[in-house]
Amino acid sequence: MMKLFWGPHTCAIGIHVLLEEIGADYETEKLDVAGGATHAQPFLAINPKGKVPVLLRGDGSVLTEFGAIAMWLARTHPEKSLLPTDAEGEARTIETLAYVEGTIHGQGFARLFMPETFGPQDVVHQVTGLGSRSVKAQGLEIVERGFAILDPMLARHDFAAGDALTIADLALFYVERWAPQNGITLPINLQRHLDSMFARPSVHKVRQIWGEQ
Ligand SMILES: N[C@@H](CCC(=O)N[C@@H](CS)C(=O)NCC(=O)O)C(=O)O
């Protein structure tokens, strides 16, 4: 059976919802991420990167990185159509997923959550197009600019990559839900997308397990 390692408030929620969407048989292990559990044993032996999500698969192998886990789950459950098989659809799905992971999360929210890792804090930093900012202010601008770039995409369609749920929606979902938690107002189409994700039975179930409702 598969096992998902997750922590409260983390991006692992996207993978957890995906497991529900595909109807997988899985178990979970909750980690005190804020308390440093991902940087201590025994977890470090499982994922030396010190991050969740981690998927321990039925054959005992470990898969890390949100995008890789999401793609593997989608490809091993093709009947759920969570990753288009045509070249254009697949590329567009990964385009959004990569932007969420690499820029909105990796460059933006990471500066808000872990500003110390982007130090030194007592100097201002230059970001192309953003000028001089403190680390947290930079993070906020990167996030808001990222949301503004993605918002028009959701004006044309209900889902990130068209008219059906794909793994890009699960990536978008985890950063969208961080917005209100960090005083960020989502643009209108992303807010509608977040509301529709919150209405899904899979999300209800996962949020119950996570103790959020
Ligand atoms: N590139 C990784 C990033 C994962 C990541 O940043 N996970 C965060 C939670 S959202 C984490 O485990 N943080 C723990 C820490 O850095 O101490 C992925 O896509 O899976």
PDBQT file of the ligand as one rigid body, heavy atoms in Angstrom, charges set to zero:
ROOT
HETATM    1  N1  LIG A 301      10.287  21.098  -4.414  1.00  0.00    +0.000 N 
HETATM    2  C1  LIG A 301       9.548  20.428  -3.380  1.00  0.00    +0.000 C 
HETATM    3  C2  LIG A 301       9.184  21.437  -2.312  1.00  0.00    +0.000 C 
HETATM    4  C3  LIG A 301       8.523  20.799  -1.135  1.00  0.00    +0.000 C 
HETATM    5  C4  LIG A 301       8.419  21.763   0.024  1.00  0.00    +0.000 C 
HETATM    6  O1  LIG A 301       8.827  22.923  -0.033  1.00  0.00    +0.000 OA
HETATM    7  N2  LIG A 301       7.827  21.260   1.100  1.00  0.00    +0.000 N 
HETATM    8  C5  LIG A 301       7.681  22.042   2.301  1.00  0.00    +0.000 C 
HETATM    9  C6  LIG A 301       6.236  22.098   2.740  1.00  0.00    +0.000 C 
HETATM   10  S1  LIG A 301       5.198  22.928   1.561  1.00  0.00    +0.000 SA
HETATM   11  C7  LIG A 301       8.470  21.392   3.424  1.00  0.00    +0.000 C 
HETATM   12  O2  LIG A 301       8.471  20.195   3.567  1.00  0.00    +0.000 OA
HETATM   13  N3  LIG A 301       9.138  22.207   4.240  1.00  0.00    +0.000 N 
HETATM   14  C8  LIG A 301       9.836  21.744   5.377  1.00  0.00    +0.000 C 
HETATM   15  C9  LIG A 301      11.085  22.527   5.605  1.00  0.00    +0.000 C 
HETATM   16  O3  LIG A 301      11.630  23.093   4.659  1.00  0.00    +0.000 OA
HETATM   17  O4  LIG A 301      11.515  22.543   6.748  1.00  0.00    +0.000 OA
HETATM   18  C10 LIG A 301       8.316  19.772  -3.961  1.00  0.00    +0.000 C 
HETATM   19  O5  LIG A 301       7.835  20.234  -4.998  1.00  0.00    +0.000 OA
HETATM   20  O6  LIG A 301       7.839  18.756  -3.411  1.00  0.00    +0.000 OA
ENDROOT
TORSDOF 0
